[in-house]
Amino acid sequence: MIKNNHPTLRYKTSQKVPMPVADLKLGMYVAELDRPWEGTPFLFQGFTIETEQELEVLAEYCDTVVIDIESSVDFQIHAKARKSPAAKTQTRSVTKRHETVEQAIRRAQSTHVTSSRMIRTIMDDVRLGKSVDTPAAREAVTECVDSVIANQDAIALLTRIREKDEYTSQHSLSVSILTVALGRHMGMDRNELIDLGMCGLLHDVGKVMIPDEVLLKPGKLDDAEMDVMRGHTTHGRDVLMSSSGAPLKALDVAHAHHERFNGSGYPRGLTESQITPYTRMVAITDTFDAITTDRVYSNSRANMEAFRILSKGRNTHWDAKLVIGFVEAIGVYPAGTAVELNNRMIGIVVETHPTLKLRPKLVLTHTQEGPLNPPVLLDLATQLKDERGEPLQIGRVLRPSVADVSLHTLRDRGVLDNLAGLPRFEQLFARQVGQSPA
């Protein structure tokens, strides 16, 4: 047995200790940063460092932080590193990602087209009084699950390309894919992911029973209209009850995905202990996708704002562990996110890095002067400086509607499935700072 010669540091009183980021360890509680929280990806103003990834993010954004050592809690500096579910998922992603993102996008496009067509058919059938074709739904969900496992970025990117007047069907597909990504991150196996994906896909099937004058009303609903809208949960349960082969979990999710931990949800006012795990997951992904998508009565908001809303409601509205797991699962800058760099260039995230989550691969579409034609490929994991030799990083996330316009254009021009043919940032701009093009 190897003896640990390092002394264990124990603090018996509450105190705050400034500490260089280089000296941080897993288990430390970060109380303050050396910069405003709003300018960082951290959702929680104060958090315990639980993963190596969080240490990397802190190192990228800060030089010094303030550690808060809780009163009467022994704190061990030489704590053993704890692997999160994200670490396991990350390992799987790294080992499976043999194909290029272009190949993955081309393969995912077929899955996305088939699944989109299938969910529209389901909605149309229910509107006509027919039951849900559950075998067809399961087949489509299985393809989506396999696509998420093979390359989550590719299918996630495609779900951000939204068509007008198809909110409910596209929202259902997106929620299915997001929930599968969350379930995978939490360690679920393939069969569980298929069941979970079915729950996400069918969670809003009851909305086809809501009159268009309520469902598509551009303004705020009055009390009577809100009661009608809330009825979609019961309609959804009833539709699935009459559909042969519909998973029981899907019935529960359709009926309860608007329930909240503190009992403030509907239709039954359930509380934490009464809300099942699959319903907890879909409640989070449903909320996230709704916030980040244009609807008839509200404009889309940026991912970070959606994350903050979920964070604020953890333990009162949503499962705190699953909220954190969801952020870890899709990343701060998931594929399809529109971002502005600190040099004012604008681009779309097309691929996330398996370990450097804050330095994804982008397709740059605009500079300060205007559109880039053709667009330019930028890998922030390898390109650390801009054309002036200054540090290059993401400055802010833009509204999803910006990404939607750009993604439609990139798809229609065939850019997404031919990323390798794009000029690279370093080839166009490196000479300005004395670097050699790659």
VOGU-3710 file (C-alpha; in Angstrom, 3 decimals, decimal comma):
1> miknnhptlr> 0,000/0,000/0,000  1,417/3,386/-1,003  1,515/5,854/1,829  0,288/9,353/1,068  3,008/11,651/2,428  1,082/14,786/1,542  -0,625/16,267/4,579  -4,381/16,674/4,473  -5,299/20,318/4,919  -8,291/20,738/7,190
11> yktsqkvpmp> -10,240/23,929/7,725  -12,532/24,173/10,709  -13,820/27,688/10,203  -15,580/29,420/7,356  -13,120/31,433/5,293  -12,463/32,627/1,770  -9,047/32,032/0,287  -7,698/33,607/-2,943  -5,997/30,950/-5,041  -4,286/30,817/-8,456
21> vadlklgmyv> -6,238/28,728/-10,926  -3,162/26,551/-11,463  -3,435/25,392/-7,830  -7,099/24,422/-7,915  -8,144/20,852/-7,166  -11,284/18,806/-7,579  -13,648/19,325/-4,658  -12,840/23,001/-4,098  -15,752/25,440/-3,965  -15,297/28,472/-6,223
31> aeldrpwegt> -17,027/31,466/-4,627  -15,665/34,347/-6,719  -13,873/34,868/-10,021  -11,418/37,578/-11,033  -13,929/38,721/-13,672  -17,734/39,088/-13,866  -19,651/35,802/-13,936  -21,729/37,069/-16,868  -18,707/36,961/-19,160  -18,050/33,268/-18,544
41> pflfqgftie> -19,804/29,993/-19,403  -20,433/29,224/-15,712  -24,137/29,027/-15,010  -23,890/28,975/-11,249  -22,364/31,867/-9,319  -20,533/29,630/-6,913  -19,928/25,943/-7,566  -17,903/22,919/-6,505  -15,259/21,803/-8,998  -16,276/18,265/-9,925
51> teqelevlae> -14,552/17,516/-13,226  -11,251/18,105/-14,998  -13,182/19,945/-17,695  -14,238/22,605/-15,172  -10,593/23,091/-14,225  -9,732/23,616/-17,899  -12,518/26,162/-18,320  -11,416/28,077/-15,222  -7,851/28,150/-16,540  -9,053/29,590/-19,831
61> ycdtvvidie> -11,091/32,390/-18,269  -9,377/33,275/-14,997  -5,984/33,704/-13,367  -7,173/33,742/-9,750  -10,369/32,725/-7,985  -11,610/32,825/-4,407  -12,172/29,483/-2,704  -14,802/29,273/0,029  -14,056/26,666/2,677  -17,224/25,757/4,533
71> ssvdfqihak> -17,233/25,804/8,343  -16,767/22,429/10,055  -16,245/20,607/6,762  -12,950/18,782/6,326  -11,438/19,693/2,982  -8,848/17,381/1,516  -6,491/19,042/-0,948  -5,225/15,743/-2,293  -8,664/14,394/-3,053  -9,005/11,577/-5,525
81> arkspaaktq> -10,322/12,765/-8,866  -13,950/11,804/-9,367  -15,076/10,868/-12,846  -18,455/12,225/-13,833  -20,851/10,518/-16,231  -19,582/13,047/-18,756  -16,107/11,551/-18,565  -17,420/8,122/-19,515  -19,549/9,522/-22,308  -16,672/11,627/-23,520
91> trsvtkrhet> -14,459/8,568/-23,781  -17,060/6,762/-25,842  -17,394/9,773/-28,139  -13,655/10,005/-28,728  -13,268/6,341/-29,555  -16,292/6,242/-31,876  -15,614/9,403/-33,869  -13,722/7,848/-36,786  -15,675/9,529/-39,584  -15,392/13,179/-40,496
101> veqairraqs> -18,125/15,594/-39,484  -19,056/15,935/-43,171  -19,597/12,179/-43,441  -21,614/12,202/-40,229  -23,768/15,098/-41,468  -24,481/13,351/-44,758  -25,516/10,199/-42,909  -27,528/12,132/-40,323  -29,387/14,067/-43,033  -31,120/10,896/-44,171
111> thvtssrmir> -32,123/10,092/-40,592  -33,339/13,633/-40,006  -35,425/13,760/-43,204  -37,016/10,370/-42,487  -37,752/11,227/-38,858  -39,175/14,647/-39,732  -41,489/13,107/-42,307  -42,576/10,426/-39,845  -43,459/12,827/-37,016  -45,467/14,996/-39,438
121> timddvrlgk> -47,386/11,880/-40,508  -48,062/10,985/-36,879  -49,409/14,461/-36,161  -51,595/14,383/-39,286  -52,950/10,922/-38,400  -53,858/11,982/-34,868  -55,538/15,107/-36,234  -57,695/12,813/-38,394  -58,621/10,656/-35,416  -56,199/7,825/-36,138
131> svdtpaarea> -53,897/6,198/-33,605  -50,134/6,648/-33,474  -48,106/4,309/-35,696  -45,815/3,257/-32,848  -43,700/0,756/-34,855  -42,839/3,503/-37,363  -42,108/5,910/-34,523  -39,818/3,392/-32,830  -37,966/2,724/-36,085  -37,332/6,437/-36,588
141> vtecvdsvia> -36,270/6,934/-32,977  -33,878/3,990/-33,238  -32,174/5,691/-36,189  -31,925/8,916/-34,182  -30,426/7,084/-31,203  -27,819/5,442/-33,420  -27,064/8,830/-34,978  -26,553/10,430/-31,552  -24,266/7,581/-30,517  -22,257/7,817/-33,748
151> nqdaialltr> -21,916/11,610/-33,866  -24,117/13,776/-31,677  -22,949/16,998/-33,341  -24,225/16,026/-36,791  -27,812/15,276/-35,812  -27,896/18,177/-33,323  -26,772/20,557/-36,054  -29,581/19,462/-38,352  -32,258/19,866/-35,674  -31,437/23,583/-35,530
161> irekdeytsq> -32,590/24,012/-39,146  -36,251/24,837/-38,624  -38,963/25,256/-41,241  -41,741/27,795/-40,757  -45,190/26,594/-39,624  -43,884/23,240/-38,397  -43,076/24,125/-34,794  -44,831/21,237/-33,040  -43,417/18,436/-35,199  -39,894/19,868/-35,322
171> hslsvsiltv> -39,966/20,640/-31,609  -40,967/17,034/-30,898  -38,082/15,657/-32,946  -35,612/18,062/-31,371  -36,778/17,181/-27,853  -36,389/13,500/-28,686  -32,795/13,985/-29,842  -31,864/16,286/-26,946  -33,334/13,846/-24,433  -31,439/10,939/-25,978
181> algrhmgmdr> -28,236/12,988/-25,669  -29,017/13,624/-21,997  -29,844/9,978/-21,350  -26,645/8,840/-23,031  -24,654/11,255/-20,906  -26,310/9,816/-17,796  -25,191/6,300/-18,764  -28,348/4,755/-20,248  -27,981/1,827/-22,635  -29,254/1,739/-26,219
191> nelidlgmcg> -32,616/0,102/-25,440  -33,280/2,605/-22,667  -32,348/5,430/-25,021  -34,858/4,191/-27,600  -37,637/4,203/-24,984  -36,516/7,631/-23,812  -36,442/8,923/-27,387  -39,996/7,673/-27,914  -41,069/9,650/-24,856  -39,466/12,794/-26,232
201> llhdvgkvmi> -40,908/12,313/-29,703  -44,484/11,801/-28,499  -44,547/14,196/-25,536  -46,530/16,907/-27,376  -48,743/14,723/-29,562  -51,781/16,103/-27,727  -51,184/19,565/-29,194  -52,764/18,532/-32,479  -56,065/18,449/-30,576  -55,767/22,127/-29,615
211> pdevllkpgk> -57,654/24,583/-31,877  -55,361/26,678/-34,078  -56,820/29,914/-32,725  -55,317/28,958/-29,361  -52,246/27,004/-30,472  -51,140/29,645/-32,980  -52,297/32,773/-31,173  -49,486/35,358/-31,452  -50,388/37,171/-28,238  -50,748/36,192/-24,611
221> lddaemdvmr> -53,411/33,584/-23,850  -56,226/34,547/-21,500  -57,200/32,253/-18,624  -59,774/30,324/-20,631  -57,380/29,852/-23,540  -54,631/28,751/-21,166  -56,927/26,067/-19,769  -57,512/24,832/-23,313  -53,775/24,819/-24,046  -52,997/22,934/-20,857
231> ghtthgrdvl> -55,390/20,259/-22,020  -52,789/19,035/-24,521  -51,208/16,956/-21,765  -54,401/14,996/-21,125  -55,147/14,754/-24,850  -51,664/13,354/-25,411  -52,097/10,702/-22,751  -55,483/9,697/-24,175  -54,148/9,465/-27,741  -51,290/7,221/-26,637
241> msssgaplka> -53,589/5,075/-24,484  -55,583/4,292/-27,619  -52,461/3,546/-29,676  -51,321/-0,068/-29,699  -47,736/-0,548/-28,564  -47,224/2,931/-27,117  -44,761/2,664/-24,195  -46,319/3,261/-20,779  -43,491/5,674/-20,018  -44,535/7,751/-23,035
251> ldvahahher> -48,070/8,043/-21,653  -46,704/9,342/-18,377  -44,358/11,806/-20,089  -47,098/13,156/-22,360  -49,327/13,704/-19,330  -46,738/15,031/-16,875  -43,974/16,892/-18,754  -45,307/20,243/-17,481  -45,300/19,146/-13,834  -42,752/20,850/-11,579
261> fngsgyprgl> -40,947/19,778/-8,413  -42,675/22,386/-6,213  -46,172/21,427/-7,347  -46,672/24,511/-9,513  -47,026/22,566/-12,761  -50,015/21,031/-14,511  -52,308/19,182/-14,994  -52,196/17,491/-11,574  -49,827/19,631/-9,510  -47,446/16,728/-8,875
271> tesqitpytr> -44,414/17,227/-6,645  -40,832/15,952/-6,863  -41,375/12,408/-5,574  -44,295/11,886/-7,965  -42,417/12,828/-11,142  -40,741/9,898/-12,897  -37,140/9,972/-14,234  -38,090/10,003/-17,934  -40,571/12,817/-17,328  -37,903/14,800/-15,461
281> mvaitdtfda> -35,591/14,534/-18,448  -38,174/15,540/-21,036  -39,333/18,455/-18,861  -35,813/19,901/-19,115  -35,245/19,328/-22,825  -38,764/20,519/-23,689  -38,142/23,773/-21,825  -34,719/24,297/-23,387  -35,899/23,734/-26,944  -38,959/25,951/-26,468
291> ittdrvysns> -36,841/28,830/-25,147  -34,277/28,585/-27,947  -36,797/28,384/-30,803  -38,942/31,086/-32,401  -42,617/30,609/-31,553  -45,707/32,519/-32,655  -45,827/34,399/-29,355  -42,141/34,811/-28,487  -38,742/35,145/-30,114  -35,991/32,631/-29,524
301> ranmeafril> -33,400/33,305/-26,850  -29,749/32,284/-26,709  -28,636/28,945/-25,268  -26,958/30,621/-22,312  -30,192/32,333/-21,311  -32,023/29,013/-21,494  -29,313/27,408/-19,349  -29,673/30,184/-16,773  -33,451/29,757/-16,632  -33,006/26,026/-16,059
311> skgrnthwda> -30,338/26,725/-13,459  -32,561/29,153/-11,585  -35,323/26,549/-11,459  -33,220/23,593/-10,323  -34,792/21,824/-7,342  -37,913/24,027/-7,508  -38,952/23,201/-11,067  -36,465/20,650/-12,384  -34,087/17,958/-11,159  -30,812/19,752/-10,318
321> klvigfveai> -28,565/16,823/-11,252  -30,291/16,442/-14,596  -30,047/20,174/-15,323  -26,291/20,010/-14,776  -26,126/16,762/-16,733  -27,968/18,358/-19,633  -25,540/21,279/-19,819  -22,651/18,809/-19,769  -24,324/16,586/-22,367  -24,841/19,185/-25,082
331> gvypagtave> -22,080/21,589/-24,074  -22,013/25,338/-23,665  -21,751/25,780/-27,440  -23,651/22,863/-29,015  -23,547/22,278/-32,756  -25,810/24,742/-34,536  -25,074/27,620/-32,145  -24,450/31,058/-33,665  -21,550/32,851/-31,965  -19,621/36,082/-32,264
341> lnnrmigivv> -15,875/35,873/-31,702  -13,934/38,491/-29,780  -12,656/39,798/-33,151  -16,312/40,421/-34,162  -16,463/37,595/-36,710  -19,695/35,582/-36,700  -19,952/31,842/-37,225  -21,906/28,652/-36,631  -20,630/25,811/-34,449  -20,442/22,677/-36,602
351> ethptlklrp> -18,426/20,365/-34,363  -17,553/20,310/-30,674  -14,183/19,193/-29,387  -14,330/16,086/-27,145  -12,314/17,748/-24,376  -11,930/21,450/-25,241  -15,619/22,262/-24,993  -15,093/26,018/-25,276  -13,090/25,751/-28,492  -15,350/24,158/-31,123
361> klvlthtqeg> -15,027/24,079/-34,892  -16,925/26,873/-36,659  -18,017/27,909/-40,112  -17,404/31,658/-40,205  -20,091/33,455/-42,200  -19,437/37,163/-41,519  -16,668/39,593/-40,648  -17,181/43,171/-39,475  -17,170/44,205/-43,136  -19,923/41,821/-44,224
371> plnppvlldl> -20,596/38,246/-45,416  -17,751/35,853/-46,157  -18,097/34,283/-49,583  -17,179/31,504/-49,437  -17,535/30,842/-45,696  -14,363/30,010/-43,774  -13,631/27,006/-41,556  -12,112/27,786/-38,152  -11,012/25,219/-35,576  -10,628/27,069/-32,280
381> atqlkderge> -8,944/24,020/-30,744  -5,883/24,631/-32,926  -6,219/28,292/-33,935  -5,480/30,223/-30,756  -4,794/33,682/-32,226  -6,645/35,955/-34,618  -5,334/37,764/-37,693  -3,672/40,384/-35,464  -1,957/37,833/-33,264  -4,402/38,439/-30,408
391> plqigrvlrp> -6,011/35,597/-28,407  -9,009/34,251/-30,320  -12,085/32,958/-28,521  -15,871/33,064/-28,499  -17,143/36,381/-27,184  -20,885/35,817/-27,005  -23,713/33,577/-28,164  -26,212/35,030/-30,638  -29,926/34,370/-30,851  -30,815/31,047/-32,519
401> svadvslhtl> -32,685/32,887/-35,281  -29,278/34,113/-36,512  -28,111/30,515/-36,740  -31,346/29,468/-38,412  -30,859/31,883/-41,314  -27,210/30,920/-41,726  -27,847/27,184/-41,449  -30,541/27,287/-44,126  -28,115/29,086/-46,423  -25,227/26,735/-45,653
411> rdrgvldnla> -27,396/23,673/-46,190  -28,923/24,929/-49,427  -25,461/25,777/-50,798  -24,147/22,313/-49,930  -21,604/23,701/-47,476  -22,504/21,498/-44,506  -21,645/18,248/-46,272  -18,470/19,635/-47,841  -16,723/21,382/-44,965  -13,358/20,044/-46,105
421> glprfeqlfa> -13,689/22,113/-49,266  -13,904/25,415/-47,396  -10,906/27,725/-47,063  -9,410/27,653/-43,586  -8,975/30,601/-41,286  -5,235/30,088/-40,949  -4,796/29,977/-44,723  -6,554/33,301/-45,210  -5,367/35,254/-42,203  -2,191/33,634/-40,835
431> rqvgqspa> 0,206/35,524/-43,120  -0,946/38,780/-41,542  0,590/37,712/-38,253  3,668/35,977/-39,639  2,372/32,435/-39,333  2,648/29,732/-41,956  -0,608/28,500/-43,433  -1,567/24,931/-42,612
//
